[in-house]
Structures are given as C-alpha cells and as structure tokens.
Amino acid sequence: MNLSDTQLNENQRAAVDWNEGPLLVLAGPGSGKTLVLTLRAARLLRADADASVLALTFTNNAADEMRERLDELMGGHADRAHLCTFHSFAVDILRQHGSHVGIQPDFSLITIDDDRVAVLEQVISNLQCDTSAVPSDRKNLLFLLDRLFAESYDGGCEVASMIHTPPWLPQLFRDYCEALQQSNRLDYGGLLHFARKLLSQNAGVARLTRLAWQFICVDEFHDTNRAQYDLLHLLIGGQNPNLFVVADEDQIIYQWNGASPGRLFALQDDFGMEVLQLPENFRCPPVIIQLANNLISHNQTRSDGKEPLVARKTAAKSPALKVQMFDNEDAEVAIIPTVIKETGWHVEDCAVLARSTKLLQRAARALSDSGIVPYVAQRKNEFECASVSWMHAVLRLANARHDREFLRRVCVAWKAFTGVVIEVEDVEAAAALNGGDFLRAWVNDVSAKVNSDEHYELLNRVSHDLVDRLAFVELLEWFWTQKWLDDEVEDEEMKTWQDLHGALLREHSPENVTLHLYLQEMDLKSKAAARLPGSIPCLTVHGAKGLEFKHVFLIGMADEVFPSYQAVKKGPDSPEIEEERRNCFVAITRVEETLNISWARTYNRYRKKPSRFLEEMGFTFSKS
C-alpha cells in the first residue's frame, strides 16, 4: 500500500490522531494498519519531546518493518520508540530485573527441542512422585509444557483447560521451571513465564516498567495467547490506559498456540476500549474482496458489528481470478511454472500458497525441475555449517566461561569444523588450575595441537578478542571476511549472520550492545537464509500472513486438504473449521493482482471433493 500521510481516509486519520485512552482498531487485510501505527507513533513523538512509545508485535519481520518506517519518518531519531516482539520485550525486562526472580542478566535461550528434552529428562528422573504415567514421548510432553506456558499456568493443583489434571503434572511443571532458573537458561515459554512472574511479584519493577512507556501499541493483537495477554495486563496496570490495539478477528489463525476469538471481547470488557474500524482494502482487486466477504460471513463467532471489506482498488482489465481442477496433485503443481512463463510474469512477483508443507514441497520440486528457483521458508534456530556453528558456540562460552554444557558444544563443533578431538575432561582439568575459565583453558589446549596456519591465526584472534577482552564485534567482522570451508552453506550462513548483525546494531545502540544482549537477541532470530532475488516463495498460509504478492497460486483447495482432515472430522460448525476458514480468508487476501485457485480430484491417490470453502466463496459445481 502506497498511501502518504495526506492520503489517509477518515478512519485512518482518526486512528493516527488518537491521543490518550484505550482504542481498538479493527483493521482488515490491506487496510494500511502498519502505516497508521507508524504515523501515529511519529506524531506522538514529535508532539512531545518526553513521550515514549512501546509497540509490541508478533514477528521480528513486523517489528523490523515498523522500525524502518518510523526511522524514516523521524529522520533517524526514533530512539524514544521501542518496537519489538513480546518475547524480545520479555528478554529486555528479564535482562534488567530478572535477578528478582532468580534469572541472571547473562541468561541464554534454549532454542533446540533436544536440549529442552535433556532438561526434561533430568527433571523427570528427580520427581518425587509416581512417574509411571508420564508419557514416554518427550516431544509431546514438550508440546504440553508449551501449552501450559501459553495458558499462564502457574503450577497449581488444577490445569484450567484439562478435565483431569494428572497428579504428576503440577510438580513436573514447577520442577521444569526451577531447572530453567537454576541453569540460567530459558526456553520461549519460560521467557513469558518469568517475565509475568517478575511483574506480578515485584511492584517496584512493575511501576518502573510502566513509567518507561507512556504509550503502548499492540499489532496483530488477535494472535495473543493468554500468557501474552496477562503480560500486557501487568505492563499496563490501572484503568483508562494509553493502549492502542490493532486487530482483526477474521485473521485469527494461531489457535493451536493459544490465540482465541474470545480474547478480543475480553480486551474490550477489561479496558472499555473504544472501537474504530478500517474496512477499506487497498490491496486486492474487487473480485477477490467479494470472495473474501462471502467466505468469512460463514463464521458464526464474528462480532455483530464487524463491517465487510470494501475494495478501493479498481478492477483490472485482465482477469484477476482463475479456478482450475486437475486429475492429481502432480498435474496441479506442474502447471504453475507453465503459467508463469506463458504469462511473462516476473518470478519474484509470484507466490505459491498451500495449507500443507507436503504439497508445497511438491510445488517446489515442479518449479525447480522447470528452472525456477523455489524459496521454501522455514525457521532455523541454529547455524548448521561447522565453522559458523563453532564461532557461535565460542561466543556463548565467552559469555558463560564456567558453563560445562557450552564447553562441550565448543569441543563438538571444533571436531566438526577441523576434525581435531578435544576432550572436555582435559579442558576442565586445565581450567581448574586457571580460575575455572573454560574458554582460556580450551584455547590454550587447542593452540598446542593445531597444525594449520589459518586455524592458528583464528585461535590467536579468539585469544586476543575474546579471552583477554570482549571485542566480539571486531572478531566477527574479521571472521566473516575469511573462507574457512568449501561449503555453500558457509557462504549462506555468513551472509545471514551479517544481515542479522546489522539489524541488531540498528535496533540497539552499538555502544550498549553487550555480549549477553547480543547472544540473547540472536537467539530470538531465525537463522534461515533470506529469499534470493529471482526466486518464488512457497509458503504455508501461516508463513504468508502479513505478506502480499501480485500473483498468488493457492493450491490444494480440496476437502480434507484445505480445510484439513483433522478440522473436517470435528464437524462443519466446529471452531477448527472456523479457523480453517480464517486461514483461507488470509490466503486469498494476500493478492494484489491475480489469484489462481486449484485443486485435484485425488491426493495421494485418495479421491477428494472440492473444498467447501469454494462453494462458500460463491463458486458452483455440478453434483455429478
């Protein structure tokens, strides 16, 4: 959307000009909500030299986009605004005040499930109760813990969402939280848990935090789970807060993570929010808006006063919609590169969306086979290349020099990088004679064993920049200039790290970036490579949320594919079907110019009917 400040419509202008008190902005897709948020923040900061704005978002990309826009509006002087995710905000307050709840400032994040399982195994082995009924599938048990964190569970005797609370569960949860605290390592659920605990148990810290932010904004509020909502409550405090919330009940697609349609109603009741609607869509052609309105009107849990979308884009001369059926999923995905080439569309203007990752992978193969580079987005919490992974491990050890787990990781990564085995026990013994500094002992041990000039120089750099001082930025800037392995992944991850590094230093003043702040912020970021120019994104609907594309291929529009088999089993009026319908609403409203909808008669050789959502959009099919 390319609206300027002077082109705002009446409701957008009212939102930008909103001053104090609570306001809920119901903003449909393509309605300019990011523009409204940033223009309002800029206006508040310009009007009062003492004003401060906290804007909470749900993705790092959304926070980065808002930060860039606000910096541009403020001429690079947006330091009184903090734009971050809920988890990043939790990291901030725990870094500053976490000692009140037993979390030290240099805490690290557990980003890999296997590491969380190791903590869980230790907790289960020490439980002082009958553990025979504890599920053996530890990954499912982690899913249960995440659900408890999302629900703001505090370890009480009963879990509100469970008909029967297993007797071992409360103790397991409490012991897991204690294990995180004692190891000074937190997972994502633990971040919100301890941040809420801090603000609820320490009135002084809560008061200081509230005083720091005069105006609070929340983007995509509909995605909040109970834990995030409770944290927001604690952050705001009092009545009639300066709370500016942007949400859309029609885009709630994270119920599996605790989002709920009822939370919007609770918000209005809790804070007496005035409501302003932004129904005008500046993104999609009119025919797409008609489909979207037809579809979402079938959801029964929508609020009565929700206005339908209004198309503000003029109809295109060429058709904006095409619907096709194929014999099977291979034929369905094979047509995508053909259409792109025949129409002469630029590849980077297109996107393939689907409900399932499996179908997207088929589409990616079909694109690749035709010479088009696919981009399958996926989160990657850790670096994978041996050289890059080792450097990241060394930084973690430099930040916690007595941590045996980080020492073990450095030894494992060094073997993968160089082939040289360094025994953890040998380093521990050497460190015992040197103040317990594992990093110094490790560098000394390895330096005596290397036979490569480049590795010897690398260790000298680490010794000079990390062991003797913490000049980690200088070390990284040198490290990135070298070619350590003949590995394309190394080139990709070096570039990814540099991009993340640059964004982090733009967000935080370089002189204030300590090593533990740097590592915490890095752990919050995905290490997946950015999309290459000339590639076509293949995205799940969840991955496409917040994005827009000129030409969208929405594939797999068959019952038990989209909506999913699990949702169909729940019945036509179930909450699961309503969420699937919202998923479809999100998918079709990503379109700027053309939408290509398709489905196949069979998937995995099982016959399927056209998606019920197609009929709800207004398409008709013969009953034969």
C-alpha positions as CSV (number, residue, x, y, z in Angstrom):
1,M,0.0,0.0,0.0
2,N,1.5,3.3,-1.0
3,L,-0.6,5.9,0.8
4,S,1.1,9.0,2.2
5,D,0.1,10.9,5.3
6,T,-2.1,13.3,3.2
7,Q,-4.0,10.5,1.5
8,L,-5.4,8.9,4.7
9,N,-9.2,8.2,4.7
10,E,-11.4,9.4,7.5
11,N,-11.0,6.4,9.8
12,Q,-7.2,6.1,9.2
13,R,-6.9,9.8,10.1
14,A,-8.9,9.3,13.2
15,A,-6.6,6.4,14.3
16,V,-3.5,8.4,13.6
17,D,-4.8,11.4,15.5
18,W,-5.9,9.3,18.6
19,N,-4.2,10.7,21.7
20,E,-4.8,9.2,25.1
21,G,-7.1,6.4,26.4
22,P,-7.7,2.9,25.0
23,L,-8.6,2.3,21.4
24,L,-9.2,-0.9,19.4
25,V,-8.7,-0.6,15.7
26,L,-10.3,-3.4,13.8
27,A,-8.2,-3.4,10.7
28,G,-8.9,-5.7,7.8
29,P,-6.2,-7.1,5.5
30,G,-4.7,-4.4,3.2
31,S,-6.2,-1.6,5.2
32,G,-2.9,0.3,5.9
33,K,-2.6,-0.7,9.6
34,T,1.2,-0.6,9.6
35,L,1.1,2.9,8.1
36,V,-1.4,4.0,10.7
37,L,0.6,2.6,13.6
38,T,3.9,4.2,12.5
39,L,2.3,7.6,11.6
40,R,0.6,7.7,15.0
41,A,3.9,6.8,16.8
42,A,5.7,9.5,14.8
43,R,3.1,12.1,15.6
44,L,3.2,11.4,19.3
45,L,7.0,11.6,19.4
46,R,7.1,14.8,17.5
47,A,4.3,16.4,19.7
48,D,6.1,15.7,23.0
49,A,9.8,15.6,23.5
50,D,9.3,13.5,26.6
51,A,6.9,11.0,25.0
52,S,7.8,7.3,24.7
53,V,6.2,4.6,22.7
54,L,6.3,0.8,23.1
55,A,5.0,-1.2,20.1
56,L,4.6,-5.0,20.6
57,T,4.4,-7.2,17.5
58,F,4.3,-10.9,16.9
59,T,7.2,-11.4,14.4
60,N,10.6,-9.9,14.1
61,N,9.9,-9.0,10.4
62,A,6.9,-6.9,11.5
63,A,9.0,-5.1,14.2
64,D,11.8,-4.5,11.7
65,E,9.4,-3.1,9.1
66,M,7.8,-0.7,11.6
67,R,11.2,0.3,12.9
68,E,12.5,1.2,9.4
69,R,9.3,3.2,8.6
70,L,9.5,5.1,11.9
71,D,13.2,5.8,11.5
72,E,12.4,7.2,8.0
73,L,9.6,9.4,9.4
74,M,11.6,10.6,12.3
75,G,14.8,11.2,10.3
76,G,16.6,8.5,12.2
77,H,15.7,9.9,15.6
78,A,13.2,7.3,16.8
79,D,15.1,6.3,19.9
80,R,12.1,7.0,22.2
81,A,10.2,4.2,20.5
82,H,10.8,0.6,21.2
83,L,9.4,-1.8,18.6
84,C,9.8,-5.5,19.4
85,T,8.1,-8.8,19.8
86,F,6.5,-10.0,23.1
87,H,9.4,-12.4,23.6
88,S,12.0,-9.7,22.9
89,F,10.3,-7.4,25.5
90,A,10.4,-10.3,28.0
91,V,14.1,-10.7,27.3
92,D,14.6,-6.9,27.9
93,I,12.9,-6.8,31.3
94,L,14.5,-10.1,32.5
95,R,17.9,-8.8,31.4
96,Q,17.4,-5.7,33.5
97,H,15.5,-7.0,36.5
98,G,15.4,-10.8,36.3
99,S,17.5,-11.3,39.4
100,H,14.4,-10.6,41.4
101,V,13.0,-14.0,40.2
102,G,16.4,-15.8,40.1
103,I,17.3,-15.1,36.4
104,Q,20.7,-13.5,35.9
105,P,21.3,-10.9,33.2
106,D,23.5,-13.2,31.1
107,F,20.9,-15.9,30.7
108,S,20.8,-17.9,27.5
109,L,17.9,-19.2,25.4
110,I,17.3,-22.9,24.7
111,T,16.3,-22.9,21.0
112,I,16.5,-26.6,20.2
113,D,14.0,-29.2,21.3
114,D,16.6,-31.8,22.0
115,D,18.2,-29.5,24.6
116,R,14.8,-29.0,26.2
117,V,14.3,-32.7,26.3
118,A,17.6,-33.2,28.1
119,V,16.3,-30.7,30.8
120,L,13.0,-32.6,30.9
121,E,14.7,-36.0,31.3
122,Q,16.7,-34.7,34.3
123,V,13.5,-33.3,35.9
124,I,11.5,-36.5,35.4
125,S,14.3,-38.6,36.9
126,N,14.3,-36.5,40.0
127,L,10.5,-36.3,40.5
128,Q,9.4,-37.4,44.0
129,C,6.2,-39.0,42.8
130,D,5.0,-41.9,40.7
131,T,6.2,-41.3,37.1
132,S,4.9,-44.4,35.5
133,A,2.1,-42.5,33.9
134,V,4.4,-39.8,32.4
135,P,4.2,-40.0,28.6
136,S,7.3,-41.6,27.1
137,D,7.1,-39.4,24.0
138,R,9.1,-36.4,25.3
139,K,8.4,-34.2,22.3
140,N,4.7,-34.5,23.0
141,L,5.4,-33.7,26.6
142,L,7.2,-30.5,25.5
143,F,4.1,-29.6,23.5
144,L,2.1,-30.0,26.7
145,L,4.5,-27.7,28.6
146,D,4.3,-25.1,25.8
147,R,0.5,-25.2,26.1
148,L,0.8,-24.7,29.9
149,F,3.1,-21.8,29.4
150,A,0.8,-20.3,26.8
151,E,-2.1,-20.6,29.2
152,S,-0.3,-18.7,32.0
153,Y,-0.3,-21.9,34.2
154,D,1.5,-21.3,37.5
155,G,2.0,-24.8,38.7
156,G,-1.3,-25.0,40.7
157,C,-3.1,-28.3,41.5
158,E,-5.5,-27.9,38.6
159,V,-5.0,-27.0,34.9
160,A,-8.0,-25.0,33.9
161,S,-8.1,-26.3,30.3
162,M,-7.9,-30.0,31.3
163,I,-10.9,-32.1,32.5
164,H,-8.5,-34.1,34.7
165,T,-5.1,-32.9,35.7
166,P,-2.6,-35.8,36.0
167,P,-1.2,-35.9,39.6
168,W,2.4,-35.7,38.3
169,L,1.9,-32.7,36.1
170,P,2.0,-29.8,38.6
171,Q,5.2,-31.0,40.1
172,L,6.8,-31.6,36.7
173,F,5.9,-28.1,35.6
174,R,7.3,-26.5,38.7
175,D,10.5,-28.5,38.6
176,Y,11.0,-27.8,34.9
177,C,10.7,-24.0,35.7
178,E,13.1,-24.4,38.6
179,A,15.6,-26.3,36.3
180,L,15.5,-23.5,33.8
181,Q,16.1,-20.9,36.6
182,Q,19.0,-22.8,38.1
183,S,20.7,-23.4,34.8
184,N,20.1,-19.7,33.8
185,R,18.6,-20.9,30.5
186,L,15.1,-20.2,29.4
187,D,13.0,-21.5,26.5
188,Y,10.4,-19.4,24.7
189,G,7.6,-20.3,27.1
190,G,9.9,-19.7,30.1
191,L,10.6,-16.1,28.9
192,L,7.0,-15.1,29.2
193,H,6.5,-17.2,32.4
194,F,9.4,-15.5,34.3
195,A,8.6,-12.0,32.9
196,R,5.0,-12.3,34.2
197,K,6.3,-13.6,37.5
198,L,8.6,-10.7,37.7
199,L,6.0,-8.0,37.1
200,S,3.3,-9.7,39.2
201,Q,5.6,-10.3,42.3
202,N,7.7,-7.1,42.3
203,A,5.6,-3.9,42.4
204,G,8.6,-1.7,42.1
205,V,9.8,-3.3,38.9
206,A,6.3,-3.2,37.5
207,R,6.0,0.5,38.4
208,L,9.3,1.4,36.8
209,T,8.4,-0.5,33.6
210,R,5.1,1.2,33.3
211,L,6.7,4.6,33.8
212,A,9.1,3.9,31.0
213,W,6.4,3.8,28.4
214,Q,3.7,6.5,28.1
215,F,2.0,5.0,25.1
216,I,1.7,1.2,24.3
217,C,0.7,-0.2,21.0
218,V,0.0,-3.8,20.1
219,D,0.0,-5.0,16.5
220,E,-1.9,-8.2,15.4
221,F,-3.5,-8.4,18.9
222,H,-5.7,-11.3,17.7
223,D,-2.6,-13.5,17.8
224,T,-2.1,-13.2,21.5
225,N,-2.2,-16.2,23.8
226,R,-3.2,-16.0,27.5
227,A,0.4,-15.6,28.7
228,Q,1.0,-12.6,26.4
229,Y,-2.3,-11.0,27.3
230,D,-1.6,-11.4,31.0
231,L,1.9,-9.8,30.5
232,L,0.2,-6.9,28.7
233,H,-2.2,-6.5,31.6
234,L,0.7,-6.4,34.1
235,L,2.6,-3.9,31.8
236,I,-0.4,-1.6,31.6
237,G,-1.9,-1.6,35.1
238,G,-4.6,0.8,36.2
239,Q,-7.7,2.0,34.3
240,N,-8.1,4.0,31.1
241,P,-4.5,3.2,29.8
242,N,-2.9,4.7,26.7
243,L,-3.4,1.4,24.9
244,F,-3.7,1.4,21.1
245,V,-4.5,-2.1,19.8
246,V,-4.8,-3.2,16.1
247,A,-6.5,-6.5,15.5
248,D,-8.7,-8.4,13.1
249,E,-10.9,-11.3,14.4
250,D,-11.1,-12.6,10.8
251,Q,-7.3,-13.3,10.8
252,I,-7.0,-15.4,14.0
253,I,-5.1,-18.5,12.7
254,Y,-3.0,-19.4,15.7
255,Q,-5.5,-21.1,18.0
256,W,-3.0,-24.0,18.3
257,N,-0.7,-21.5,20.0
258,G,-3.4,-20.2,22.4
259,A,-4.9,-17.4,20.3
260,S,-8.7,-17.1,20.8
261,P,-11.6,-15.2,19.3
262,G,-12.8,-14.6,22.8
263,R,-9.7,-12.6,23.8
264,L,-10.9,-9.6,21.7
265,F,-14.1,-9.5,23.6
266,A,-12.2,-9.8,26.9
267,L,-10.0,-6.9,25.8
268,Q,-13.0,-4.6,25.3
269,D,-14.5,-5.6,28.6
270,D,-11.3,-5.3,30.6
271,F,-10.3,-1.9,29.3
272,G,-13.5,-0.3,28.0
273,M,-11.9,0.1,24.5
274,E,-13.5,2.4,22.0
275,V,-13.6,0.7,18.6
276,L,-12.6,2.1,15.2
277,Q,-12.9,0.1,12.0
278,L,-10.7,0.1,8.9
279,P,-12.6,-2.0,6.4
280,E,-11.2,-0.4,3.3
281,N,-8.8,-2.7,1.4
282,F,-6.3,-1.0,-0.9
283,R,-4.5,-4.3,-1.9
284,C,-6.9,-6.7,-3.6
285,P,-9.0,-6.5,-6.8
286,P,-12.7,-6.1,-6.2
287,V,-13.5,-9.7,-7.2
288,I,-11.1,-11.0,-4.5
289,I,-12.7,-8.9,-1.9
290,Q,-16.1,-10.3,-2.9
291,L,-14.8,-13.8,-2.5
292,A,-13.3,-13.0,0.9
293,N,-16.5,-11.4,2.2
294,N,-18.6,-14.3,1.0
295,L,-16.3,-16.8,2.7
296,I,-15.8,-15.2,6.1
297,S,-19.5,-14.5,6.5
298,H,-20.0,-18.2,7.2
299,N,-18.1,-17.9,10.6
300,Q,-20.6,-17.7,13.4
301,T,-18.2,-16.3,16.1
302,R,-17.7,-13.0,14.4
303,S,-18.9,-9.9,16.3
304,D,-22.2,-8.5,15.1
305,G,-20.8,-5.1,14.2
306,K,-17.9,-6.2,12.1
307,E,-18.0,-4.4,8.7
308,P,-17.3,-6.3,5.5
309,L,-14.2,-5.4,3.5
310,V,-14.6,-2.6,1.0
311,A,-12.5,-2.7,-2.2
312,R,-10.7,0.5,-3.0
313,K,-8.7,-0.9,-5.9
314,T,-10.2,-0.5,-9.4
315,A,-11.0,-3.6,-11.4
316,A,-8.1,-4.7,-13.7
317,K,-8.6,-5.1,-17.4
318,S,-7.2,-8.6,-17.4
319,P,-9.0,-11.4,-15.3
320,A,-8.0,-11.3,-11.7
321,L,-9.2,-14.8,-10.9
322,K,-8.8,-18.2,-12.4
323,V,-10.1,-21.5,-11.0
324,Q,-8.9,-24.9,-12.2
325,M,-9.3,-28.6,-11.4
326,F,-6.7,-31.3,-12.1
327,D,-6.6,-35.1,-12.1
328,N,-3.9,-35.3,-9.3
329,E,-1.6,-33.2,-7.3
330,D,1.4,-33.7,-9.7
331,A,-0.6,-32.3,-12.6
332,E,-1.8,-29.4,-10.3
333,V,1.7,-28.3,-9.4
334,A,3.2,-28.9,-12.8
335,I,1.0,-26.1,-14.3
336,I,2.4,-23.4,-12.1
337,P,5.8,-22.8,-13.9
338,T,4.0,-23.1,-17.2
339,V,1.5,-20.3,-16.3
340,I,4.3,-18.1,-15.0
341,K,6.3,-18.5,-18.3
342,E,3.4,-18.2,-20.6
343,T,2.1,-15.0,-19.0
344,G,5.5,-13.5,-18.7
345,W,5.2,-12.7,-15.0
346,H,8.3,-11.9,-13.1
347,V,9.0,-14.8,-10.8
348,E,9.6,-12.6,-7.8
349,D,6.1,-11.2,-8.1
350,C,4.5,-14.7,-7.6
351,A,3.9,-16.9,-4.7
352,V,2.6,-20.4,-4.1
353,L,0.4,-20.9,-1.0
354,A,-0.9,-24.1,0.5
355,R,-2.3,-25.5,3.7
356,S,0.2,-28.3,3.9
357,T,4.0,-28.3,3.8
358,K,4.0,-31.6,1.9
359,L,2.1,-30.1,-1.0
360,L,4.3,-27.1,-1.1
361,Q,7.4,-29.4,-1.4
362,R,5.8,-31.0,-4.5
363,A,5.3,-27.5,-5.9
364,A,8.9,-26.5,-5.1
365,R,10.1,-29.6,-7.0
366,A,8.0,-28.8,-10.0
367,L,9.3,-25.2,-10.1
368,S,12.9,-26.4,-9.7
369,D,12.5,-29.0,-12.5
370,S,11.4,-26.2,-14.8
371,G,14.3,-24.0,-14.0
372,I,12.6,-21.7,-11.5
373,V,14.3,-21.3,-8.1
374,P,11.8,-22.0,-5.2
375,Y,12.1,-20.5,-1.8
376,V,10.6,-22.7,0.9
377,A,10.5,-20.6,4.0
378,Q,11.3,-22.4,7.3
379,R,12.6,-21.3,10.7
380,K,16.1,-22.3,11.6
381,N,17.0,-21.7,15.2
382,E,20.7,-22.6,15.0
383,F,23.5,-22.3,12.4
384,E,24.4,-25.6,10.7
385,C,27.7,-25.0,8.9
386,A,30.6,-26.4,11.1
387,S,32.7,-23.2,11.0
388,V,29.8,-20.8,11.7
389,S,28.3,-23.1,14.4
390,W,31.7,-23.2,16.1
391,M,32.1,-19.5,16.2
392,H,28.6,-19.1,17.7
393,A,29.4,-21.7,20.3
394,V,32.7,-19.9,21.2
395,L,30.7,-16.7,21.8
396,R,28.4,-18.5,24.1
397,L,31.3,-19.9,26.1
398,A,32.9,-16.5,26.3
399,N,29.6,-15.2,27.8
400,A,29.5,-18.1,30.4
401,R,33.1,-19.2,31.0
402,H,32.3,-21.7,33.7
403,D,29.4,-23.5,31.8
404,R,30.3,-27.1,31.1
405,E,27.5,-27.5,28.5
406,F,28.8,-24.6,26.4
407,L,32.3,-26.1,26.7
408,R,31.0,-29.4,25.4
409,R,29.4,-27.7,22.5
410,V,32.6,-25.9,21.6
411,C,34.5,-29.2,21.6
412,V,31.9,-30.9,19.4
413,A,31.7,-28.0,17.0
414,W,35.6,-27.8,16.7
415,K,35.7,-31.5,15.8
416,A,33.1,-31.0,13.1
417,F,35.0,-27.9,11.9
418,T,38.6,-29.2,11.9
419,G,38.4,-32.9,12.7
420,V,40.5,-32.4,15.9
421,V,39.2,-34.0,19.0
422,I,39.4,-32.0,22.3
423,E,38.3,-33.9,25.4
424,V,36.0,-31.9,27.7
425,E,37.6,-33.5,30.8
426,D,41.1,-32.4,29.8
427,V,39.9,-28.8,29.4
428,E,38.1,-29.0,32.8
429,A,41.3,-30.2,34.5
430,A,43.4,-27.4,32.9
431,A,40.8,-24.8,33.8
432,A,40.8,-25.9,37.5
433,L,44.4,-24.6,37.6
434,N,43.4,-21.3,35.9
435,G,40.5,-19.9,37.8
436,G,37.9,-22.2,36.2
437,D,38.0,-20.2,32.9
438,F,36.9,-22.9,30.4
439,L,37.4,-20.6,27.4
440,R,41.0,-19.7,28.3
441,A,41.9,-23.4,29.0
442,W,40.3,-24.5,25.8
443,V,42.2,-22.0,23.6
444,N,45.5,-22.9,25.3
445,D,44.8,-26.6,24.8
446,V,43.8,-26.3,21.2
447,S,46.6,-23.9,20.3
448,A,49.2,-26.6,21.3
449,K,47.6,-29.1,18.9
450,V,46.8,-27.2,15.7
451,N,49.0,-27.7,12.6
452,S,47.2,-25.2,10.3
453,D,48.3,-21.6,9.9
454,E,44.8,-20.4,9.3
455,H,43.5,-22.2,12.4
456,Y,46.4,-20.9,14.5
457,E,45.6,-17.3,13.4
458,L,41.9,-17.9,14.2
459,L,42.8,-19.1,17.8
460,N,45.1,-16.1,18.2
461,R,42.2,-13.8,17.2
462,V,39.9,-15.6,19.7
463,S,42.6,-15.3,22.4
464,H,43.1,-11.6,21.8
465,D,39.5,-10.6,21.2
466,L,37.5,-12.9,23.5
467,V,39.8,-14.4,26.1
468,D,41.7,-11.3,27.1
469,R,38.8,-8.8,26.3
470,L,35.3,-8.9,24.8
471,A,35.8,-7.3,21.4
472,F,33.5,-9.8,19.8
473,V,32.3,-7.4,17.1
474,E,35.9,-7.0,15.8
475,L,36.3,-10.7,15.9
476,L,33.2,-11.4,13.9
477,E,33.9,-8.7,11.3
478,W,37.3,-10.4,10.7
479,F,35.8,-13.9,10.8
480,W,33.3,-13.1,8.1
481,T,36.0,-12.0,5.7
482,Q,37.6,-15.4,5.7
483,K,36.8,-18.6,3.7
484,W,37.0,-21.5,6.1
485,L,35.3,-24.3,4.3
486,D,34.5,-25.2,0.7
487,D,30.8,-25.1,1.6
488,E,27.9,-23.2,0.0
489,V,26.1,-23.4,3.4
490,E,29.0,-21.4,4.9
491,D,28.6,-18.6,2.4
492,E,24.8,-18.6,3.0
493,E,25.1,-18.6,6.8
494,M,27.9,-16.0,6.9
495,K,25.6,-13.7,4.9
496,T,22.6,-14.5,7.1
497,W,24.7,-13.7,10.3
498,Q,25.9,-10.4,8.9
499,D,22.3,-9.4,8.0
500,L,21.1,-10.3,11.5
501,H,24.1,-8.5,13.0
502,G,23.4,-5.3,11.0
503,A,19.7,-5.4,12.0
504,L,20.6,-5.9,15.7
505,L,23.0,-3.0,15.7
506,R,20.4,-0.8,14.1
507,E,17.9,-1.7,16.8
508,H,20.3,-1.2,19.7
509,S,23.0,1.5,20.0
510,P,26.3,-0.3,19.3
511,E,28.0,1.1,22.4
512,N,25.2,-0.5,24.5
513,V,25.5,-4.0,22.9
514,T,27.0,-6.3,25.5
515,L,27.8,-9.9,24.6
516,H,24.9,-11.4,26.5
517,L,22.5,-8.9,24.9
518,Y,23.9,-9.8,21.5
519,L,23.5,-13.5,22.1
520,Q,20.0,-13.2,23.5
521,E,18.8,-11.2,20.6
522,M,20.5,-13.5,18.1
523,D,18.8,-16.5,19.7
524,L,15.4,-14.8,19.1
525,K,16.1,-14.7,15.3
526,S,15.7,-17.3,12.7
527,K,18.9,-18.3,11.1
528,A,17.2,-19.2,7.8
529,A,18.6,-17.6,4.7
530,A,16.8,-14.7,3.2
531,R,14.9,-15.2,0.0
532,L,17.2,-15.0,-3.1
533,P,16.3,-12.5,-5.9
534,G,14.5,-14.2,-8.7
535,S,13.1,-17.0,-6.5
536,I,9.4,-17.8,-5.9
537,P,8.3,-18.2,-2.3
538,C,6.4,-21.4,-1.5
539,L,4.6,-20.7,1.8
540,T,2.1,-22.1,4.1
541,V,-0.8,-19.8,4.9
542,H,0.7,-19.2,8.3
543,G,4.0,-18.2,6.7
544,A,2.3,-15.9,4.3
545,K,0.4,-13.9,6.9
546,G,1.4,-10.2,6.7
547,L,2.8,-10.5,3.2
548,E,1.4,-9.6,-0.2
549,F,2.1,-10.7,-3.8
550,K,1.0,-9.6,-7.2
551,H,0.2,-13.2,-8.3
552,V,-0.8,-16.0,-6.0
553,F,-1.3,-19.7,-6.7
554,L,-3.5,-21.2,-4.0
555,I,-3.2,-24.9,-4.4
556,G,-4.8,-27.9,-2.7
557,M,-8.3,-26.4,-2.4
558,A,-10.0,-29.8,-1.6
559,D,-11.9,-31.0,1.4
560,E,-9.5,-32.8,3.9
561,V,-6.6,-30.9,2.4
562,F,-7.9,-27.3,2.9
563,P,-9.8,-27.5,5.2
564,S,-7.6,-30.1,6.8
565,Y,-8.7,-33.7,7.5
566,Q,-8.5,-33.0,11.3
567,A,-10.8,-30.0,11.0
568,V,-13.3,-31.8,8.8
569,K,-13.5,-34.6,11.4
570,K,-14.6,-32.1,14.0
571,G,-17.7,-31.1,12.1
572,P,-19.0,-28.3,9.9
573,D,-19.7,-25.8,12.8
574,S,-16.6,-26.6,14.9
575,P,-14.0,-24.0,16.0
576,E,-11.5,-25.9,13.9
577,I,-13.4,-25.4,10.7
578,E,-13.9,-21.7,11.5
579,E,-10.1,-21.3,12.0
580,E,-9.5,-23.1,8.7
581,R,-11.9,-20.7,7.1
582,R,-9.9,-17.8,8.5
583,N,-6.8,-19.4,7.1
584,C,-8.4,-19.4,3.7
585,F,-9.5,-15.8,4.1
586,V,-5.9,-14.8,4.9
587,A,-4.6,-16.7,1.9
588,I,-6.8,-15.1,-0.7
589,T,-6.3,-11.6,0.7
590,R,-2.6,-11.7,0.0
591,V,-3.4,-11.0,-3.6
592,E,-2.5,-7.7,-5.3
593,E,-3.5,-8.6,-8.9
594,T,-4.3,-12.2,-9.7
595,L,-5.4,-15.3,-7.8
596,N,-5.1,-18.8,-9.3
597,I,-7.1,-21.3,-7.3
598,S,-6.7,-25.1,-8.0
599,W,-7.5,-28.5,-6.6
600,A,-7.2,-32.1,-7.7
601,R,-9.6,-35.0,-7.9
602,T,-7.1,-37.1,-6.0
603,Y,-4.3,-36.5,-3.4
604,N,-2.1,-39.5,-2.6
605,R,-4.5,-41.5,-4.8
606,Y,-7.4,-40.7,-2.4
607,R,-10.4,-39.1,-4.1
608,K,-11.3,-35.6,-2.7
609,K,-14.2,-33.2,-3.2
610,P,-13.7,-29.5,-4.0
611,S,-13.1,-27.6,-0.8
612,R,-16.4,-26.5,0.9
613,F,-14.8,-23.0,1.0
614,L,-15.0,-22.7,-2.7
615,E,-18.8,-23.0,-2.6
616,E,-18.9,-20.6,0.3
617,M,-16.9,-18.1,-1.8
618,G,-19.6,-18.3,-4.4
619,F,-18.4,-21.0,-6.9
620,T,-20.9,-23.6,-8.0
621,F,-20.2,-27.2,-9.0
622,S,-22.4,-29.8,-10.7
623,K,-23.5,-32.6,-8.4
624,S,-22.5,-35.3,-10.9
